Amino acid sequence: MQINSNLLIMKYLLLVSLLICIGESSISQPIDLEFIWIRVGDSYGKLNIENTTESAECAVFSPAENYIASGAKKGWEVTLWETATGDKVWQQKADEEIEVVDFTQDGKQVIAAGEDNKIRIYETLTGNLEHTLNNIAAFDAMDLSNQNHLLAVGDEAGQILLFDTRTWKRLDLVKQGEDQHAGGQQGTDADVNQLYFSPDDQYLLSAGRNHQVKLWQISDDQKLLPVRNYEGHAATVKSVRLSPDGKYVAAGAGGGNGVRIWDFETGDLLHHLPGTGMIMETVAFTPDGKYLFTGGNEGEGKIGEEVENAGFENNDGMGHIYVYKAPEEGKRKFELVLKKPVFRQEFFDFSNDGKLLVTSHEDGTVRLWGVVRN
């Protein structure tokens, strides 16, 4: 399903413009987001409509950036979009919720995983299912290495699994965390929520429901070796990223914990960006490392008269993308420079040159933005 109505888009842009004008004029904007297109990535989704069941859980660029892949929560779809037009290329339906999607390093395959305990590998051009890998638990996290042929996935039993994308052979399995249920199909505190390879592929970061952010070194024989923990969050950690220059580890958490930023080398806590919602679902540095984008389910909590997360509801599901300028020489703090009104967010991914941003949202939409430097 696509939203092509000019009237609907005009209403959306009018809403965004109105929200920008209310109380945001005091924030300087050296960077901004320019709306390009919006599509429904979950077949049950509706633009800017509050609900708890539908969501576009993820959306990422292909290596050549000519395509975007997305995964759906309620509709269970894996969808391939054409970046330039937003046209749907193909759509495949899984057996349950799709949590994560990505492309192999050569862009020839789309990888999707989620609640049905399976990793599915599709041919990018046709959408044909080529391989299926089975697991004991549902998947929540995925990342692919940059130069090497490695796939890292994390599941709800606290496991991190490492695969070779040329053969789909499993290379290693380690535990992010333990709890009383971690050996079974689903742990109450062990879920691996996000994974991220360092640009040189020497390290892997993991974030978990057990409040932990961990750094793993990838050995010469492609095993994951624990290096250090990044401490401070007191709730589930949903997102983690390493700055392009390798200086900062940023992670967003639930329970109003906000985003914490550590020194990569020492593990020292450097900054705490306050919580702006129940869970900070996603963090992402611009490719040049000058800005940190953060977002999540600010505004979640009230569906009709039912309050799910008291204290965080704002009745309409609207939130913001928060953009912070990274410290320059002689400065210490991340400075808030932009609050962009938009429905609750699940995931951010930048194009390689940082001029495009794709975002996925809890109303089931996928949105493409131009990143404007002022």
N, C-alpha and C positions, 0 to 999 in steps of 0.2 A: 504494500500500500504506500502511495506517495502523496504528499501534500503539494499540489501545484497551483492551487488557487491564489491568484494575485490578491484577492480581497483578504484571505486569511493571513497572508504574509504581511500585508499592509497593517492589519490589526496588530500583528505581533510586533512590527517595528514601531508602531505608535505606542504600544505598551512599554517597550524598552526605552523609548525616548522620554516618556513621561516619568518612568522610574529614575532615569538618570538625572532628571531635572530636580527631583525631590531630595534635597539634603546631601547631594554629592558634589556640589560645586566647590567645596573647600579642599578637595583632594586633587593635587596636581596630577596630570596625565601625560607623562613622557611616552607612554605606550597605550595603545587602545586596540579593541577588537572590532572589526568591520564584518557584519553579517553577510554571508555569501549564499548558503542554501540550508534548508532543513528538510529532513525526511523522517518518516516513522520507521524505526528499526525493530519495533515489537508490534506485531499485527493487532494487539489489543490496546495499543497506546493511542492517546489523543493529546494534541498540542496543549501544553500547560494545564493539563487536568490532573488534579490531585487524586492519587490512588496508591494502594500498597502492593499491587500485584504485578503490574507491567513495568518494564524498564529495559532500556538498552544498556546492558551491563558493561559494554566495552566497544571501542571503535579504534582502529589503528590503520596507518598508512602502509601500503606495500613498499618494498625497497625502492622501486622506481617512482613511487608516489602517484601512479596513474589510477590506482584503486584504493578503496577503503573497505575493510571488512568489519562487520559488527556482529554482536551476539545478543539474543533476546532472552528475557527472564520468563515471561508468561507464554509468549508465542513459540519459544524454543527454536527460533530460527537463527541460522547463520546466513548472513546476507553479504553479497559483494556489490559495492557501488562504484560507479565511475566518478573519479574525483572532480573532473572538470565540469560535469553536468549534473551530478547527483542521480543519474539514471541507475536503475537497478539492473545489474548484469545477470545475477542468478540468486536464488534463495533455496536453502535446504533446511529441512526440519529434523531436529534431533528427537530423542526420547524424553528429555527433560530440559530444564533451564540450562542455557549456555552462559557460563561465567566469564570465559576468557577466549580471545582469538588472537592470532598472529599469523605472519607469513614466514615461510622458510627463507633462508638467507638469499637464495637465488630468485625468490618471488614466484616460483612455479607452483607452490602449494600453500593452501590455507589450513591452519591448524586450529581446531576448536575443542574445548573441553568444558565440562560442567557437572551437573548434578546426577548424571546417569553413570558416573564412574568410568567414563570412556574418553579417550583422546581420538578425535576423528581428523583424518588428513584428506583434504579435498584438492583436486586439480584446480588451479586458479582460473584458467580460461573457461572450463566447462562446468565446474561444480561437481564433477563426478567424484564419488567417494573411493579413495584408493587404498587406505589402510585404516584399521581401528586397533587401538591399544587399550586393553582392559586393566582395571585397577580395583583395589578393595574398597576405595572410598571416593567420594565426590571431589572434584577439583575446583580450586578457587584462584589459583595463581599460575602465571606462565610468563616466561621470557626466553628469547633466543639470543645466543651469543652474536657478536658483531663480525668477527673474522673466522672463528672456529665453527664447526658444524655441531653445535650443542643446543639442546632444548632442555630447559629446567621447568618443571611443573611442581606445584605444591598442592597438597590435598587436605581434607578435613580430618584426617587421622594424624596430622602433624608431620607427614613425610614430605621430603624434597627428593624428587626423582630426576636423574640426569640421563638424557638419551643422546645418541648420535643420529642426526637427522638424515644421514646418508643411508643408514641401514635400519634405523629405528630400534637398534639394540640398546637395552638399558645398561648404563655405565656405572651408576652408583645410586645409593639410597641412604639418606641420613634423616635424622629427626630434628625438626625445628623446636619442638617442645613435647612434653609428656603431661598426661593427666590420667585420671582413672579410666578413661574410655579410649585413650590414644591408640591402643592396640587393636581396636575394633574398627568398624566402618566409619564412625564419626566420633571425634573427640569434642568435649565441651569446652576445652581451653586450648586445644592444640592446632586449630586450623592455620594453615599457611595462607595468608591473605594476599601477599604480593612478593614478587621476585624481581631482581634487577641486576643484569650483568654490568660490570665496569666497562668503559670504552675499550680497554686493552684486553678484556676477557680473562684477566688474572683473578678476578674476585666476583663473588655473587653475594648480593644483599638479600636478606629475607625478613619479612615482617609477619607477625603472627598474632593470633587471638590471645596468646599467653602473655601479652604486653611486651614481647621481646622484639628487638631489631638486632639481627645477627649478621656478621660478616664471615664469609667462607672463602678460603683460597682454593683455586682449582689447580691441582697438582699436575705434574707432567704426564702422569698416567690417568688423568681426568677423573680424579676423586675429589670430593669436597671435604676440606679440612677446616675445622673451626678456628677462627682468629680472635674475634672479640665480640662483646655485646655493647650495644648503645643503649644506655639506661636513662629512665626518666618518665616514660609514659606509664600511666596507671590504668590503662584500659586496652581493649583490642586495638592493635596497630593495623590499619587498613591499607596504607600506601607508603612506599619508600622509593627514594631516588638518590643518585649520586650526582653532584654537579659535574659538568663537563671537564672542569680543570682538576677534578679529584680532591677538592678541598673540603666539601661539605656533604654530609649525609642528612637528608631531610625526610621526615616521616610524619604522616598524619594519623591521628588516633580518634577513638570514640570517647563517649562520656564527657564531652566538652574539653578534652585534653588538648585540642588544637594541634599545632605542628611544632615539633622540636627539631633543632638543627645542631648537629655535632661536628666536631673536627674528625675528618675521616681517619687520620693517622693515629691520633691519641685517644679518640673516643670521648673527649671532653665535651660537655654540653655547652654550646655557645649562645644559642638563642631559643626563646620560646615564643611562638606566635600564638596569641590567645585563641581559644576555640570560638568558632562562629556558628556552630551547629552541633548536633549530637555526634556526628561522625564526619571527620575530614577524609572523604573517600579517596581523593586523588591529589597528588602533588607532582609537578613537572617543572624542571628547569628549561628555559629556552636554550637552544643549541649553543649559543655563545656564552651561556652561563650568567648573563647580566640580570635576569629576572627569574623569580620563582612564582609559578602559578599554583594556587591551592583552591580546593572546592570540595563540596560534599552535600550532605542532606540537610543543610540548614533549612529550617522551615518544616521539616517532617514532624509529624506528631499528631495532627488532628485530621481525622477523616470523618466529615459530617460532625456528629456530636461525640464521636469516640476519640479519646485521647490515648495515643499509643506511647508517647514519650513526653510526659508532662514537663513543661518548662522550655521546650524547644519548638513548640508548634507556632505557626503564624497563619494558619488556616488556608493558605493558598498554594503552598509548595514552592513559592518563589524564594530564591536565594541569590547568591552572588558568586562570581569568579573573583577571587582576591589575587592581586598581582603585587609582589614585593620586589623592590630593587635590591639586588645583592650589594653587600658593602664594597665600597671602593677603597682605594689606598687611604689609610688614615681614619677610616670609619669602621664602626663595629656592628651596627644594627642593620637588619633588613627593614627597609622603609616601604610602608604601604603606599602605592602610587595609583592604584585603580581598583574600584569595586564595580564590577559589571553585572547588572541585574539579569538573571536568567534562572530558569527552573533548576531544581536540584541536579547536581552533576555526579556521575559515576567514574568517568575516566577522561584523561587528556592525552593527546599525542600530537607532537609537532612534526612538521615536515623538516627535512634535513637542513634547509636554509633558514628555518624559523619564521618563514613568511606566512605559513598556513597552520592552523590549529583545528583538529577535529575533536569534538566533545560528544560524550554520550550522557543521556539524562534519564531520570526516573519517571518521566512521562512517556518513555518509550522512543524518544527522538534521538536522531544523530544530526549534529549541526557542524557545518564547516564555516570557519572564520578566517578572514585575513588579519594578520598581525601587523599593526601600523605603528611605526616609530615616529614620534613627533619631535 
